[in-house]
Amino acid sequence: MDTFKFGVKLFFTNSPKPLKDYIPVFHGWIQRQALPGHMLLDVHDYSHVHHGPGILLVSHEANISVDEAEGRRGLVYIRKQPATLNATITAATAAAKLLGEPFDAGQFEVFVNDRLVKVGNEQIVAATGGTVSAKPGDPRERQTFVVHRA
């Protein structure tokens, strides 16, 4: 693949608490540097922004957020430093587990955070080992794939 700029969204199966409740959780992560391999730096509250990133945790390696885009709450992990797609998925899963929210490990989304690069389904299948389908939508938006794992 010609890019490392991947994002992963893992969907929560149940999360009744308000988005703002994640702010002290992310601050605690920063204080403990709780996510291995990441220099955790800052937290931002974008919960007031329609279709925004929700609560954003900034690190040198990635941006991690809890949002409710498209009516489904989940953890979004967007890689900023070079890494393989497998490493990106592993880091996103580690962050979701650290958060302590139940999430759907059998289905998640992978998106290409670079509109100049096109990736084929077969490349995502090779990296994830799952069944992959392109998510329909506006061609001007980021290329997104839905991944199903058994």
N, C-alpha and C positions, 0 to 999 in steps of 0.2 A: 504494500500500500504506500501511497505517496504522502501520507500525512500521519501525524500523531495526534491531531486535534480532534479527538473523539470525546463525546459526552455519553453518559449513561444515566438513565432514569430508572430507579427501582421504585415500584409502587407499594405503598403501605396497604395492608389488608384492613387495618382499623386504627384510626388515630383521632380520637375525639377532642384532644386538647387544642387550644388556640395556637396559631403560628407563633405568636410572641413568646410562648412558653419555651421555645427552642433557643431564645437569646441567652439565658443563663447557662443552658446546657453547652452551647458553643463556646461561651466564655470560659467555662470549666475545662473544655478541651484545650483551649489556648494555654491556660494556666498550667495544665499537666502535660502539654504537648502530647496529647493522647493518641493521635493517629500516626503510627509508625511511618517513617519515610516522608513526612510532611512537616514543613515549618509553618505552623498555624499562626496567623498574624492579626486578623481583625474580624469583627462581626458587624454586619449592616442590616438594618430593618427596612425592607422594601415591601412589607406586607400591605401597604396602602396603594401599591402600584398594580393596576389591573393587568393580569397575565404577567406579572413581574416575577422576579426570582424568589419572592417570599423573604425568608431569613437567610442571609448569605454569610458563609464563613470563607474568608479569603486566606489562602495559603500560597506559598511560593510556587508549589507544584500544580495546584488545581483550585478551582472555585467549587465549593460544596454548598448546596442550598436545600432547604425544605420548602416546597411550593405546592400550589393547588391548581396548576395549569390544567385546562380541559376538565375540571371538576374532579380530578384524581390527585390526592395528596401523595407525594413521594419525595425521595432524596435524589437530587440531581448532582452529578459529579462531572465537571468539565475540566479536562486535562489542559494545562498550559505549558508544561515542560515535556520533552520527548519521552515517550514510553510506548510499549506495544499496546494493542487493544486488549489483550489478555490481562496485562498489568493494570490497565485502567479499570476493567471490570472487577478485578480482584480488590483494588483500592476502594472502589465504590461499594462493594459488598462489605468490606471491613468497616467502612464508615457507617453503613446502615446497621450493621450488627452492634457497633459501639453506641449508636443512638438508642438502641433498645426497643425500637418499634417493630412490630411484626410486619414483614414485607413478603411479597410474592416472589419467591426464588425461581419459580417456573416461567415467569414472563417478565421481560423488561424491554426497554427501548435503548437503542444505540443510535446516536446521531453524529453526523460529520459537522464539526464546527468550523468548516472552511467551505464557503460557497464556490470556490474555484476548483475544488477537487470533487470528482464523482467516483464513488465506490460501488462495486457490484455486489449483489446478494452473495455470490460465491465467496467473496473475500470475507464477508461478515460470518458466513457459515464456517469457513476454515478457522477463523479466530475464536468463535464462540462454541462451536460444536452443537449448535441448536438448529431448529427449523426457523428460517428467516423469511420475512415478507416485508416488502417496501411499504411504508405507511403512506397512504394516499394523502395528498394535500396540495397546496399551492407550490408550484415549481420554483417560486422565488424564495421559499423557506428552506431551512436546512434539510438536507437529505436525512431521512429518519427510517430506521428499520425496527420492526417488532421481532423480538427473539423469544422463541418458546423452547424451554428445556424440559426434558422428561423428569 
